[in-house]
């Protein structure tokens, strides 16, 4: 007998990346809930790397007839570069000597069967955000983890989340002994100050809802 087809979730779990299975499942559930809260609006992912988390979001988008705009320059964040903890020589282009995760992303999306539900946007997050005008049902920020990249991601994208929409943030560590601080200090805390309310926490994934001013004051 032929083996059963490999599911999109199985493809996600073997794709290079840093999203644990329980956090990926929580991301998927949060995206579905966001789609119900904000009808018709798309999803944005900031920081796709090789597509592990993108597959979870695309599978959710497929189920609710949405699309994920996957934003990444595909040259790797600071922590992915040579000599840093998360450097992987397998994602370096032999011709240029530079990281290039775009081919791996496209391959993963194809293998998972979700390619039609993703628009791959190759560019730097602040530049893309500057020209973005569409309200979002769901925004997942998992870009560069340095202070400036994290701050720019928040400043560029949080304001595009529609009232009732969702902002999800990866690698949030309230305890500094658990991990790096920028996603917590430069994205999570400013989001709370800007009127987002935490809805759930799974591992280092935080899911927040943008509450309208009227709802906050009421």
C-alpha positions as CSV (number, residue, x, y, z in Angstrom):
1,X,0.0,0.0,0.0
2,X,1.1,3.6,-0.7
3,X,2.1,5.6,2.4
4,X,-0.5,8.3,3.4
5,X,0.3,11.8,2.1
6,X,2.4,13.9,4.4
7,X,0.3,16.6,6.1
8,X,1.1,20.3,6.0
9,X,1.8,20.2,9.8
10,X,4.4,17.4,9.3
11,X,6.1,19.5,6.6
12,X,6.1,22.5,9.0
13,X,7.8,20.4,11.7
14,X,10.6,19.3,9.4
15,X,11.2,22.8,7.9
16,X,14.1,24.7,9.3
17,X,13.1,27.2,11.9
18,X,12.6,28.0,15.6
19,X,8.9,27.5,16.2
20,X,8.0,24.7,18.6
21,X,5.0,22.5,17.7
22,X,2.8,23.8,20.6
23,X,3.5,27.4,19.6
24,X,2.8,26.7,16.0
25,X,-0.5,25.2,16.9
26,X,-1.3,28.2,19.0
27,X,-0.4,30.5,16.1
28,X,-2.7,28.6,13.8
29,X,-5.6,28.8,16.3
30,X,-5.0,32.5,16.9
31,X,-5.0,33.2,13.1
32,X,-8.3,31.4,12.7
33,X,-9.8,33.4,15.6
34,X,-8.5,36.7,14.2
35,X,-10.1,35.9,10.8
36,X,-13.5,35.5,12.5
37,X,-13.0,38.7,14.4
38,X,-12.0,40.8,11.3
39,X,-13.8,39.5,8.2
40,X,-12.0,39.8,4.9
41,X,-8.7,41.3,6.2
42,X,-5.4,39.6,5.4
43,X,-2.6,38.2,7.6
44,X,1.0,39.5,7.7
45,X,4.1,37.6,8.9
46,X,7.2,39.6,9.6
47,X,10.2,37.3,9.5
48,X,9.5,34.1,7.5
49,X,13.1,32.5,7.5
50,X,12.6,29.1,5.8
51,X,8.8,29.0,6.2
52,X,8.2,26.9,9.3
53,X,5.7,29.4,10.9
54,X,4.5,30.5,7.5
55,X,3.1,27.1,6.9
56,X,1.0,27.2,10.0
57,X,-0.3,30.6,9.1
58,X,-1.0,29.7,5.5
59,X,-2.9,26.6,6.5
60,X,-5.1,28.8,8.7
61,X,-5.5,31.2,5.8
62,X,-6.5,28.4,3.5
63,X,-9.2,27.4,5.8
64,X,-10.8,30.9,5.9
65,X,-10.1,32.0,2.4
66,X,-7.5,34.6,3.3
67,X,-3.9,35.2,2.3
68,X,-0.7,35.6,4.2
69,X,1.8,38.3,3.2
70,X,5.1,36.9,4.2
71,X,7.7,39.7,4.6
72,X,11.4,39.0,4.8
73,X,14.6,40.1,3.1
74,X,15.9,36.5,3.3
75,X,19.4,37.6,4.1
76,X,19.1,36.4,7.7
77,X,18.8,38.4,10.9
78,X,21.8,39.5,12.9
79,X,21.6,36.3,15.1
80,X,21.7,34.2,11.9
81,X,25.0,35.5,10.6
82,X,28.4,33.8,10.7
83,X,29.8,33.5,14.2
84,X,26.4,33.9,15.9
85,X,24.5,31.3,17.9
86,X,21.8,30.6,15.3
87,X,24.0,30.5,12.2
88,X,23.3,27.7,9.8
89,X,25.8,27.3,7.0
90,X,23.3,25.2,5.0
91,X,21.3,28.4,4.2
92,X,24.3,30.3,2.8
93,X,24.3,30.7,-1.0
94,X,27.6,29.3,-2.3
95,X,27.7,31.8,-5.2
96,X,27.3,34.9,-3.2
97,X,28.5,33.9,0.3
98,X,25.3,35.4,1.7
99,X,22.4,33.8,3.5
100,X,19.5,33.2,1.1
101,X,16.4,31.5,2.7
102,X,14.0,32.4,-0.1
103,X,14.4,29.2,-2.1
104,X,13.9,27.1,1.1
105,X,10.7,29.1,1.9
106,X,9.2,28.6,-1.6
107,X,10.1,24.9,-1.5
108,X,8.5,24.4,2.0
109,X,5.3,26.2,0.9
110,X,5.0,24.0,-2.2
111,X,5.6,20.8,-0.3
112,X,3.0,21.8,2.3
113,X,0.4,22.5,-0.4
114,X,-0.2,26.1,0.8
115,X,1.7,28.1,-1.8
116,X,-1.5,29.7,-3.2
117,X,-2.3,31.2,0.1
118,X,1.0,33.1,0.5
119,X,2.3,36.2,-1.1
120,X,6.0,36.3,-0.6
121,X,7.2,39.9,-0.1
122,X,11.0,40.1,-0.4
123,X,12.1,43.3,1.3
124,X,13.1,44.9,4.6
125,X,10.3,45.1,7.1
126,X,10.4,48.9,7.7
127,X,10.4,49.7,4.0
128,X,7.5,47.4,3.3
129,X,5.6,48.8,6.3
130,X,6.1,52.3,5.2
131,X,4.0,51.7,2.1
132,X,1.4,49.4,3.6
133,X,-2.1,50.7,3.8
134,X,-4.4,47.6,4.3
135,X,-5.9,46.9,7.8
136,X,-4.8,43.5,9.1
137,X,-6.8,40.7,10.8
138,X,-3.5,39.2,12.0
139,X,0.1,40.3,12.3
140,X,2.8,38.0,13.5
141,X,6.1,39.6,14.3
142,X,9.1,37.3,14.4
143,X,11.8,39.3,12.6
144,X,15.2,40.5,13.8
145,X,15.7,40.1,17.5
146,X,18.0,43.1,18.0
147,X,16.8,46.3,19.6
148,X,16.5,48.4,16.5
149,X,14.9,45.7,14.3
150,X,12.3,44.8,17.0
151,X,11.5,48.5,17.5
152,X,11.1,49.1,13.8
153,X,8.9,46.1,13.4
154,X,6.5,47.3,16.1
155,X,6.5,50.9,14.9
156,X,5.9,49.7,11.3
157,X,3.3,47.1,11.7
158,X,1.3,47.3,15.0
159,X,-0.7,50.3,13.8
160,X,-2.0,48.3,10.8
161,X,-3.8,45.8,13.0
162,X,-7.5,46.5,12.8
163,X,-9.6,47.0,15.9
164,X,-10.4,43.5,17.2
165,X,-7.5,42.1,15.2
166,X,-4.5,40.2,16.5
167,X,-0.9,40.9,17.1
168,X,1.2,37.8,17.8
169,X,4.8,38.1,19.0
170,X,7.4,35.4,19.1
171,X,10.3,35.0,21.6
172,X,8.8,37.1,24.4
173,X,10.8,36.4,27.6
174,X,9.6,38.3,30.6
175,X,12.4,36.6,32.6
176,X,15.7,37.8,31.2
177,X,17.3,34.4,32.1
178,X,15.1,32.7,29.5
179,X,16.2,34.6,26.4
180,X,16.8,37.9,24.6
181,X,15.0,41.0,25.7
182,X,14.2,43.0,22.5
183,X,10.9,41.3,21.5
184,X,9.7,41.7,25.1
185,X,10.9,45.3,25.6
186,X,10.5,46.7,22.1
187,X,7.4,45.0,20.9
188,X,5.4,43.3,23.7
189,X,5.5,46.1,26.3
190,X,4.9,48.9,23.8
191,X,1.9,46.9,22.5
192,X,0.4,46.8,25.9
193,X,0.9,50.5,26.4
194,X,-0.7,51.1,23.0
195,X,-3.9,49.4,24.0
196,X,-3.4,45.8,23.0
197,X,-4.6,43.2,25.5
198,X,-2.9,39.8,26.0
199,X,-5.2,37.0,25.0
200,X,-3.0,34.0,25.4
201,X,0.6,32.8,26.1
202,X,2.1,29.6,24.8
203,X,5.8,29.2,25.5
204,X,7.4,32.4,24.2
205,X,4.4,33.2,21.9
206,X,2.2,36.0,23.0
207,X,-1.2,36.7,21.3
208,X,-2.7,40.1,21.8
209,X,-5.9,41.7,20.7
210,X,-6.2,45.3,19.5
211,X,-9.0,46.8,21.6
212,X,-10.8,49.8,20.2
213,X,-10.7,53.1,22.2
214,X,-14.4,52.9,22.7
215,X,-14.2,49.4,24.2
216,X,-11.3,50.5,26.5
217,X,-13.2,53.5,27.7
218,X,-16.4,51.6,28.1
